Amino acid sequence: MKNPFLGNISKINLWVDILLLNIAYFISGAVLFKGLSAFQDIQYLNILLIANLLWVLCIYLFNVYSFVSSNQYGYSYFGKLILMCGVHFILIEIILYISDSSNGFKENLVFTAFEIFAISVLLVHIVIKNIMVYLRKFGFNLKRYAIIAEGNFDKRRDHFYKSNQEIGHHFCGIFNLRGNYAQIDALEKFIEEERVDFLYCYLSEMNKGQITKVLKLAERKRTQVRLIPDFHGLPTGKFNFGQPDMYPIIHVETKPFSGINEQLIKRTFDLVFSSIVMIVGLPVFLLIMAAVKISSKGPVFFLQKRTGRWGETFNIIKFRTMYTDAERYGLQHSLGDNDPRITPIGYYLRKTRLDELPQFLNVLKGEMSVVGPRPLHQYDVDMLMKEASHEFQRMLTIRPGITSIGQIKVGYATNSSENLTRLKYDMVYLNTYSLLKDVYLIFLTIQVVLLGKGR
């Protein structure tokens, strides 16, 4: 049995630790300041900010929340967690020393917070571990896996998982590939029906073409691929693989933002940037709301069903740019400057992309990202599924965005050709993502807003 909340245990651990870090500094500040006056002290707030930023850096360096090992709560995990806390403490002390702001009071603050944080992190993780072990023995939070092989595979992996139920893996079955596309279609159906999380592929029993097809299939599914190397008949019993009764595994990253570090960086950026925009841009929001209300009858905001990550629908929020009776024209795509449905103020808002501003609420809700492929209407989804099914399904593996390279280059798509062109641009973003690229695309979007060059 799966549980969507428990399924993201690594993310839960990550955010719990960030919360514990801030609680530790809150308690330390309250004790040393003898009250809540710490939040009025600029030096305390600076140390709190530095502590959070350095913890994010440690997450990136230690990669402690990426559970790729079956023994995710082993001694090495807790050892790395302790080391991570220690390095975090040392880095803060170094910064205080370099900044020439180190004194007995600040050192007491940092050391007290470190003690509280380190102890609470270990205790909480031990509690989470035992809860997970208990739940998995009763079938909760299971990761479903299947094997691609001809049948003569080593049964030790299945035996290992059955003997160690606390790991939380459930065997779905064996799939036999015969190398033709019909078998790949059958595999896709098998993955969907069995809700497979991991595919173990024995390289000794698959050719290059089969492996390529499986990886391409995994690019558009939630399923992760794990390759088991071919030892060319060598006696595997003479090798030490680091895990009892198991082969080493090659973990294939078939989807963007698969790593917890990338997810953390992108999501943190989304939350911080969206919060700043919502606060700083409040006067602009109020002005636009008044302009929309005065210019035409109807509500200020426009809600519409769009397709988001994994094909799930959500209500996108925009400033209304069309008349309330726009449906009578029977149109689906925008007709550009000559569209009779668009209000006078709506024309300006669409040109400057200011109608998209309320979507920062969608970002805060976790339905969208600041940068990413635009969320589409159902009729656009149906068209792209027909014309470019594989590429479009790959796009659905990430959160849609307020802006994207496709939106900047093409703008609002008025026909299927423009939709396909925009998809090609977004595929480039998908394959070359970086935080710097997100910042660059945001600057390009600001340029569109200021110059009114949007389509």
C-alpha positions as a Python dict, from the first residue, in 0.01 Angstrom:
ca = {
    (1, 'M'): (0, 0, 0),
    (2, 'K'): (133, 343, -95),
    (3, 'N'): (94, 666, 97),
    (4, 'P'): (178, 989, -92),
    (5, 'F'): (285, 1160, 230),
    (6, 'L'): (512, 881, 349),
    (7, 'G'): (639, 821, -5),
    (8, 'N'): (853, 1134, 7),
    (9, 'I'): (1038, 1036, 325),
    (10, 'S'): (1367, 1192, 213),
    (11, 'K'): (1193, 1527, 159),
    (12, 'I'): (1020, 1495, 495),
    (13, 'N'): (1356, 1438, 664),
    (14, 'L'): (1507, 1735, 482),
    (15, 'W'): (1238, 1985, 583),
    (16, 'V'): (1213, 1844, 936),
    (17, 'D'): (1587, 1905, 981),
    (18, 'I'): (1557, 2263, 855),
    (19, 'L'): (1273, 2316, 1102),
    (20, 'L'): (1480, 2163, 1384),
    (21, 'L'): (1772, 2392, 1299),
    (22, 'N'): (1555, 2701, 1335),
    (23, 'I'): (1392, 2567, 1653),
    (24, 'A'): (1741, 2507, 1800),
    (25, 'Y'): (1843, 2867, 1731),
    (26, 'F'): (1510, 2992, 1864),
    (27, 'I'): (1558, 2805, 2191),
    (28, 'S'): (1922, 2909, 2216),
    (29, 'G'): (1831, 3273, 2154),
    (30, 'A'): (1542, 3262, 2401),
    (31, 'V'): (1768, 3116, 2673),
    (32, 'L'): (2061, 3354, 2623),
    (33, 'F'): (1846, 3664, 2566),
    (34, 'K'): (1611, 3554, 2845),
    (35, 'G'): (1306, 3609, 2628),
    (36, 'L'): (1200, 3678, 2270),
    (37, 'S'): (1409, 3994, 2237),
    (38, 'A'): (1654, 3795, 2021),
    (39, 'F'): (1432, 3865, 1719),
    (40, 'Q'): (1498, 4235, 1767),
    (41, 'D'): (1876, 4184, 1759),
    (42, 'I'): (2022, 4224, 1408),
    (43, 'Q'): (2331, 4015, 1490),
    (44, 'Y'): (2115, 3723, 1604),
    (45, 'L'): (1908, 3742, 1285),
    (46, 'N'): (2226, 3751, 1075),
    (47, 'I'): (2358, 3438, 1248),
    (48, 'L'): (2021, 3265, 1194),
    (49, 'L'): (2032, 3350, 823),
    (50, 'I'): (2392, 3230, 792),
    (51, 'A'): (2305, 2907, 973),
    (52, 'N'): (2023, 2832, 727),
    (53, 'L'): (2232, 2914, 420),
    (54, 'L'): (2522, 2699, 541),
    (55, 'W'): (2286, 2410, 613),
    (56, 'V'): (2160, 2427, 254),
    (57, 'L'): (2525, 2422, 142),
    (58, 'C'): (2590, 2115, 359),
    (59, 'I'): (2286, 1942, 210),
    (60, 'Y'): (2433, 1999, -135),
    (61, 'L'): (2784, 1882, -34),
    (62, 'F'): (2691, 1573, 169),
    (63, 'N'): (2391, 1458, -37),
    (64, 'V'): (2266, 1287, 279),
    (65, 'Y'): (1895, 1289, 182),
    (66, 'S'): (1936, 1103, -148),
    (67, 'F'): (1833, 752, -55),
    (68, 'V'): (1975, 531, -328),
    (69, 'S'): (2091, 256, -97),
    (70, 'S'): (1853, -10, 23),
    (71, 'N'): (1989, 45, 371),
    (72, 'Q'): (1892, 410, 388),
    (73, 'Y'): (1897, 427, 767),
    (74, 'G'): (2223, 235, 823),
    (75, 'Y'): (2524, 335, 1028),
    (76, 'S'): (2678, 521, 733),
    (77, 'Y'): (2367, 738, 706),
    (78, 'F'): (2370, 840, 1072),
    (79, 'G'): (2748, 884, 1061),
    (80, 'K'): (2717, 1118, 764),
    (81, 'L'): (2438, 1307, 941),
    (82, 'I'): (2657, 1361, 1251),
    (83, 'L'): (2950, 1469, 1034),
    (84, 'M'): (2722, 1709, 848),
    (85, 'C'): (2612, 1874, 1176),
    (86, 'G'): (2975, 1905, 1286),
    (87, 'V'): (3089, 2063, 959),
    (88, 'H'): (2796, 2302, 974),
    (89, 'F'): (2900, 2415, 1323),
    (90, 'I'): (3265, 2459, 1219),
    (91, 'L'): (3169, 2665, 912),
    (92, 'I'): (2963, 2904, 1125),
    (93, 'E'): (3252, 2946, 1368),
    (94, 'I'): (3492, 3014, 1080),
    (95, 'I'): (3262, 3281, 935),
    (96, 'L'): (3226, 3449, 1276),
    (97, 'Y'): (3605, 3445, 1316),
    (98, 'I'): (3676, 3579, 965),
    (99, 'S'): (3414, 3853, 1002),
    (100, 'D'): (3586, 3957, 1327),
    (101, 'S'): (3252, 3937, 1503),
    (102, 'S'): (3333, 3639, 1722),
    (103, 'N'): (3276, 3690, 2091),
    (104, 'G'): (3181, 3483, 2393),
    (105, 'F'): (2810, 3557, 2362),
    (106, 'K'): (2784, 3461, 1995),
    (107, 'E'): (2995, 3151, 2046),
    (108, 'N'): (2766, 3045, 2330),
    (109, 'L'): (2464, 3107, 2106),
    (110, 'V'): (2605, 2896, 1821),
    (111, 'F'): (2738, 2617, 2044),
    (112, 'T'): (2412, 2589, 2241),
    (113, 'A'): (2213, 2577, 1918),
    (114, 'F'): (2453, 2315, 1779),
    (115, 'E'): (2406, 2089, 2082),
    (116, 'I'): (2026, 2118, 2068),
    (117, 'F'): (2021, 2067, 1692),
    (118, 'A'): (2256, 1767, 1680),
    (119, 'I'): (2076, 1581, 1958),
    (120, 'S'): (1727, 1657, 1825),
    (121, 'V'): (1821, 1555, 1468),
    (122, 'L'): (1953, 1218, 1581),
    (123, 'L'): (1655, 1150, 1807),
    (124, 'V'): (1399, 1252, 1543),
    (125, 'H'): (1566, 1044, 1272),
    (126, 'I'): (1578, 741, 1500),
    (127, 'V'): (1205, 787, 1572),
    (128, 'I'): (1129, 825, 1198),
    (129, 'K'): (1335, 514, 1124),
    (130, 'N'): (1143, 302, 1374),
    (131, 'I'): (807, 436, 1255),
    (132, 'M'): (900, 350, 894),
    (133, 'V'): (1015, 0, 990),
    (134, 'Y'): (686, -60, 1172),
    (135, 'L'): (467, 76, 889),
    (136, 'R'): (653, -112, 615),
    (137, 'K'): (607, -444, 792),
    (138, 'F'): (231, -382, 756),
    (139, 'G'): (256, -290, 388),
    (140, 'F'): (270, 91, 406),
    (141, 'N'): (514, 312, 216),
    (142, 'L'): (627, 28, -11),
    (143, 'K'): (839, 83, -320),
    (144, 'R'): (718, -145, -597),
    (145, 'Y'): (982, -300, -822),
    (146, 'A'): (993, -530, -1120),
    (147, 'I'): (1270, -715, -1302),
    (148, 'I'): (1342, -721, -1674),
    (149, 'A'): (1511, -1051, -1754),
    (150, 'E'): (1471, -1369, -1954),
    (151, 'G'): (1400, -1569, -1640),
    (152, 'N'): (1746, -1698, -1549),
    (153, 'F'): (1812, -1411, -1311),
    (154, 'D'): (1972, -1432, -970),
    (155, 'K'): (1694, -1466, -709),
    (156, 'R'): (1910, -1333, -427),
    (157, 'R'): (1773, -978, -464),
    (158, 'D'): (1413, -1092, -421),
    (159, 'H'): (1518, -1307, -124),
    (160, 'F'): (1705, -1013, 29),
    (161, 'Y'): (1401, -783, 13),
    (162, 'K'): (1168, -1051, 148),
    (163, 'S'): (1406, -1114, 438),
    (164, 'N'): (1437, -742, 511),
    (165, 'Q'): (1080, -614, 493),
    (166, 'E'): (1172, -295, 678),
    (167, 'I'): (1345, -175, 359),
    (168, 'G'): (1000, -143, 207),
    (169, 'H'): (1027, -307, -137),
    (170, 'H'): (747, -508, -296),
    (171, 'F'): (810, -742, -591),
    (172, 'C'): (563, -689, -879),
    (173, 'G'): (693, -951, -1120),
    (174, 'I'): (928, -1030, -1408),
    (175, 'F'): (889, -885, -1755),
    (176, 'N'): (1041, -1055, -2058),
    (177, 'L'): (1149, -824, -2343),
    (178, 'R'): (1181, -969, -2690),
    (179, 'G'): (1311, -654, -2856),
    (180, 'N'): (1009, -531, -3056),
    (181, 'Y'): (798, -220, -3004),
    (182, 'A'): (490, -426, -2912),
    (183, 'Q'): (679, -552, -2609),
    (184, 'I'): (773, -195, -2510),
    (185, 'D'): (406, -97, -2532),
    (186, 'A'): (321, -398, -2315),
    (187, 'L'): (591, -292, -2067),
    (188, 'E'): (443, 58, -2049),
    (189, 'K'): (101, -91, -1975),
    (190, 'F'): (258, -321, -1715),
    (191, 'I'): (428, -25, -1541),
    (192, 'E'): (102, 171, -1528),
    (193, 'E'): (-108, -121, -1404),
    (194, 'E'): (142, -235, -1140),
    (195, 'R'): (247, 123, -1046),
    (196, 'V'): (613, 22, -1066),
    (197, 'D'): (859, 254, -889),
    (198, 'F'): (1181, 78, -994),
    (199, 'L'): (1280, -139, -1289),
    (200, 'Y'): (1583, -364, -1235),
    (201, 'C'): (1742, -438, -1572),
    (202, 'Y'): (1996, -722, -1596),
    (203, 'L'): (2246, -601, -1855),
    (204, 'S'): (2363, -957, -1918),
    (205, 'E'): (2022, -1041, -2065),
    (206, 'M'): (1946, -721, -2259),
    (207, 'N'): (2094, -576, -2576),
    (208, 'K'): (2174, -209, -2636),
    (209, 'G'): (1850, -146, -2827),
    (210, 'Q'): (1637, -286, -2547),
    (211, 'I'): (1816, -81, -2284),
    (212, 'T'): (1771, 236, -2491),
    (213, 'K'): (1399, 171, -2530),
    (214, 'V'): (1353, 107, -2157),
    (215, 'L'): (1540, 426, -2065),
    (216, 'K'): (1334, 627, -2313),
    (217, 'L'): (1016, 483, -2162),
    (218, 'A'): (1132, 571, -1810),
    (219, 'E'): (1192, 933, -1917),
    (220, 'R'): (818, 991, -1933),
    (221, 'K'): (709, 774, -1638),
    (222, 'R'): (751, 798, -1262),
    (223, 'T'): (950, 474, -1276),
    (224, 'Q'): (1324, 484, -1204),
    (225, 'V'): (1567, 248, -1380),
    (226, 'R'): (1839, 52, -1201),
    (227, 'L'): (2091, -138, -1411),
    (228, 'I'): (2259, -451, -1277),
    (229, 'P'): (2605, -494, -1437),
    (230, 'D'): (2717, -794, -1638),
    (231, 'F'): (3010, -977, -1476),
    (232, 'H'): (3075, -1195, -1783),
    (233, 'G'): (3041, -1518, -1590),
    (234, 'L'): (3286, -1426, -1315),
    (235, 'P'): (3204, -1581, -976),
    (236, 'T'): (3021, -1299, -797),
    (237, 'G'): (3078, -1466, -463),
    (238, 'K'): (3442, -1349, -475),
    (239, 'F'): (3343, -981, -482),
    (240, 'N'): (3255, -756, -191),
    (241, 'F'): (2966, -533, -296),
    (242, 'G'): (2914, -344, 27),
    (243, 'Q'): (2558, -473, 82),
    (244, 'P'): (2483, -830, 198),
    (245, 'D'): (2342, -1066, -68),
    (246, 'M'): (2309, -787, -325),
    (247, 'Y'): (2471, -677, -649),
    (248, 'P'): (2594, -321, -701),
    (249, 'I'): (2344, -109, -891),
    (250, 'I'): (2379, 166, -1150),
    (251, 'H'): (2113, 428, -1078),
    (252, 'V'): (2003, 600, -1400),
    (253, 'E'): (1868, 957, -1372),
    (254, 'T'): (1604, 950, -1646),
    (255, 'K'): (1417, 1260, -1533),
    (256, 'P'): (1518, 1620, -1457),
    (257, 'F'): (1537, 1728, -1091),
    (258, 'S'): (1556, 1364, -977),
    (259, 'G'): (1819, 1448, -718),
    (260, 'I'): (1706, 1586, -383),
    (261, 'N'): (1966, 1864, -413),
    (262, 'E'): (1824, 1994, -741),
    (263, 'Q'): (1471, 1969, -604),
    (264, 'L'): (1568, 2159, -289),
    (265, 'I'): (1752, 2436, -476),
    (266, 'K'): (1474, 2490, -730),
    (267, 'R'): (1191, 2474, -476),
    (268, 'T'): (1372, 2703, -231),
    (269, 'F'): (1436, 2953, -509),
    (270, 'D'): (1069, 2935, -613),
    (271, 'L'): (946, 3002, -258),
    (272, 'V'): (1190, 3286, -186),
    (273, 'F'): (1146, 3460, -522),
    (274, 'S'): (766, 3427, -518),
    (275, 'S'): (742, 3561, -163),
    (276, 'I'): (954, 3864, -255),
    (277, 'V'): (743, 3934, -565),
    (278, 'M'): (418, 3905, -370),
    (279, 'I'): (540, 4143, -98),
    (280, 'V'): (729, 4400, -307),
    (281, 'G'): (475, 4388, -590),
    (282, 'L'): (167, 4438, -370),
    (283, 'P'): (107, 4799, -493),
    (284, 'V'): (121, 4675, -855),
    (285, 'F'): (-122, 4395, -771),
    (286, 'L'): (-370, 4640, -618),
    (287, 'L'): (-340, 4880, -914),
    (288, 'I'): (-404, 4604, -1168),
    (289, 'M'): (-697, 4471, -966),
    (290, 'A'): (-856, 4815, -970),
    (291, 'A'): (-792, 4858, -1344),
    (292, 'V'): (-945, 4520, -1431),
    (293, 'K'): (-1252, 4589, -1216),
    (294, 'I'): (-1311, 4935, -1361),
    (295, 'S'): (-1246, 4846, -1728),
    (296, 'S'): (-1513, 4576, -1765),
    (297, 'K'): (-1777, 4383, -1574),
    (298, 'G'): (-1679, 4063, -1405),
    (299, 'P'): (-1439, 3922, -1148),
    (300, 'V'): (-1081, 4043, -1109),
    (301, 'F'): (-929, 3697, -1127),
    (302, 'F'): (-974, 3427, -1387),
    (303, 'L'): (-949, 3060, -1287),
    (304, 'Q'): (-900, 2792, -1547),
    (305, 'K'): (-820, 2422, -1543),
    (306, 'R'): (-470, 2349, -1669),
    (307, 'T'): (-258, 2035, -1689),
    (308, 'G'): (36, 2024, -1450),
    (309, 'R'): (298, 1775, -1338),
    (310, 'W'): (222, 1409, -1416),
    (311, 'G'): (-89, 1520, -1605),
    (312, 'E'): (-273, 1630, -1291),
    (313, 'T'): (-507, 1926, -1337),
    (314, 'F'): (-517, 2239, -1120),
    (315, 'N'): (-675, 2586, -1129),
    (316, 'I'): (-436, 2842, -1273),
    (317, 'I'): (-488, 3198, -1140),
    (318, 'K'): (-462, 3498, -1373),
    (319, 'F'): (-588, 3853, -1392),
    (320, 'R'): (-893, 3849, -1617),
    (321, 'T'): (-806, 3979, -1964),
    (322, 'M'): (-1121, 3878, -2154),
    (323, 'Y'): (-1487, 3974, -2137),
    (324, 'T'): (-1701, 3743, -1923),
    (325, 'D'): (-1904, 3631, -2229),
    (326, 'A'): (-1595, 3533, -2431),
    (327, 'E'): (-1726, 3176, -2469),
    (328, 'R'): (-1988, 3293, -2720),
    (329, 'Y'): (-1714, 3330, -2982),
    (330, 'G'): (-1640, 2957, -2961),
    (331, 'L'): (-1266, 3011, -2992),
    (332, 'Q'): (-997, 2814, -2817),
    (333, 'H'): (-660, 2963, -2912),
    (334, 'S'): (-589, 3334, -2893),
    (335, 'L'): (-613, 3534, -3216),
    (336, 'G'): (-345, 3777, -3104),
    (337, 'D'): (-401, 4151, -3138),
    (338, 'N'): (-731, 4100, -3325),
    (339, 'D'): (-895, 3877, -3067),
    (340, 'P'): (-1241, 4029, -2997),
    (341, 'R'): (-1259, 3862, -2656),
    (342, 'I'): (-977, 4066, -2502),
    (343, 'T'): (-1059, 4379, -2301),
    (344, 'P'): (-862, 4704, -2354),
    (345, 'I'): (-673, 4664, -2026),
    (346, 'G'): (-642, 4292, -2100),
    (347, 'Y'): (-452, 4367, -2421),
    (348, 'Y'): (-190, 4563, -2223),
    (349, 'L'): (-170, 4301, -1948),
    (350, 'R'): (-108, 4022, -2200),
    (351, 'K'): (154, 4225, -2387),
    (352, 'T'): (347, 4287, -2066),
    (353, 'R'): (272, 3942, -1912),
    (354, 'L'): (134, 4118, -1604),
    (355, 'D'): (-177, 3901, -1623),
    (356, 'E'): (44, 3611, -1506),
    (357, 'L'): (138, 3772, -1172),
    (358, 'P'): (-127, 3590, -961),
    (359, 'Q'): (35, 3262, -1061),
    (360, 'F'): (296, 3324, -793),
    (361, 'L'): (17, 3199, -564),
    (362, 'N'): (20, 2875, -765),
    (363, 'V'): (396, 2858, -708),
    (364, 'L'): (357, 2899, -331),
    (365, 'K'): (93, 2625, -334),
    (366, 'G'): (339, 2390, -505),
    (367, 'E'): (138, 2358, -827),
    (368, 'M'): (384, 2555, -1042),
    (369, 'S'): (744, 2673, -1058),
    (370, 'V'): (871, 3020, -1147),
    (371, 'V'): (1047, 2884, -1457),
    (372, 'G'): (918, 2585, -1648),
    (373, 'P'): (704, 2487, -1949),
    (374, 'R'): (370, 2662, -1953),
    (375, 'P'): (67, 2466, -1823),
    (376, 'L'): (-170, 2390, -2109),
    (377, 'H'): (-541, 2363, -2182),
    (378, 'Q'): (-676, 2012, -2233),
    (379, 'Y'): (-715, 2064, -2608),
    (380, 'D'): (-346, 2161, -2635),
    (381, 'V'): (-256, 1853, -2428),
    (382, 'D'): (-454, 1629, -2663),
    (383, 'M'): (-284, 1783, -2967),
    (384, 'L'): (71, 1746, -2829),
    (385, 'M'): (1, 1391, -2713),
    (386, 'K'): (-87, 1313, -3073),
    (387, 'E'): (194, 1508, -3244),
    (388, 'A'): (486, 1467, -2998),
    (389, 'S'): (378, 1219, -2733),
    (390, 'H'): (719, 1123, -2591),
    (391, 'E'): (858, 1478, -2569),
    (392, 'F'): (539, 1615, -2416),
    (393, 'Q'): (518, 1338, -2156),
    (394, 'R'): (876, 1423, -2059),
    (395, 'M'): (763, 1781, -2002),
    (396, 'L'): (493, 1654, -1767),
    (397, 'T'): (758, 1512, -1530),
    (398, 'I'): (832, 1865, -1395),
    (399, 'R'): (618, 2145, -1256),
    (400, 'P'): (487, 2393, -1515),
    (401, 'G'): (616, 2748, -1488),
    (402, 'I'): (508, 3111, -1504),
    (403, 'T'): (767, 3178, -1769),
    (404, 'S'): (980, 2962, -1997),
    (405, 'I'): (1215, 2992, -2291),
    (406, 'G'): (930, 2870, -2512),
    (407, 'Q'): (699, 3141, -2378),
    (408, 'I'): (964, 3409, -2432),
    (409, 'K'): (1050, 3298, -2787),
    (410, 'V'): (700, 3204, -2910),
    (411, 'G'): (454, 3364, -2668),
    (412, 'Y'): (91, 3255, -2655),
    (413, 'A'): (51, 2970, -2906),
    (414, 'T'): (-228, 3039, -3156),
    (415, 'N'): (-203, 2709, -3347),
    (416, 'S'): (-54, 2360, -3328),
    (417, 'S'): (264, 2461, -3514),
    (418, 'E'): (346, 2727, -3254),
    (419, 'N'): (270, 2480, -2974),
    (420, 'L'): (521, 2236, -3123),
    (421, 'T'): (782, 2511, -3166),
    (422, 'R'): (736, 2618, -2805),
    (423, 'L'): (771, 2254, -2697),
    (424, 'K'): (1107, 2227, -2877),
    (425, 'Y'): (1239, 2531, -2690),
    (426, 'D'): (1116, 2390, -2360),
    (427, 'M'): (1289, 2059, -2432),
    (428, 'V'): (1618, 2248, -2457),
    (429, 'Y'): (1552, 2394, -2110),
    (430, 'L'): (1471, 2048, -1976),
    (431, 'N'): (1803, 1908, -2095),
    (432, 'T'): (2020, 2201, -1984),
    (433, 'Y'): (1864, 2315, -1657),
    (434, 'S'): (2062, 2516, -1404),
    (435, 'L'): (1971, 2777, -1143),
    (436, 'L'): (2167, 3037, -1341),
    (437, 'K'): (1957, 2959, -1647),
    (438, 'D'): (1641, 3016, -1441),
    (439, 'V'): (1774, 3356, -1330),
    (440, 'Y'): (1866, 3440, -1692),
    (441, 'L'): (1517, 3351, -1817),
    (442, 'I'): (1361, 3563, -1542),
    (443, 'F'): (1568, 3862, -1659),
    (444, 'L'): (1454, 3800, -2018),
    (445, 'T'): (1094, 3790, -1895),
    (446, 'I'): (1141, 4122, -1708),
    (447, 'Q'): (1269, 4267, -2035),
    (448, 'V'): (952, 4149, -2210),
    (449, 'V'): (742, 4309, -1934),
    (450, 'L'): (922, 4644, -1949),
    (451, 'L'): (927, 4664, -2330),
    (452, 'G'): (580, 4517, -2381),
    (453, 'K'): (705, 4270, -2643),
    (454, 'G'): (489, 3976, -2539),
    (455, 'R'): (263, 3795, -2784),
}
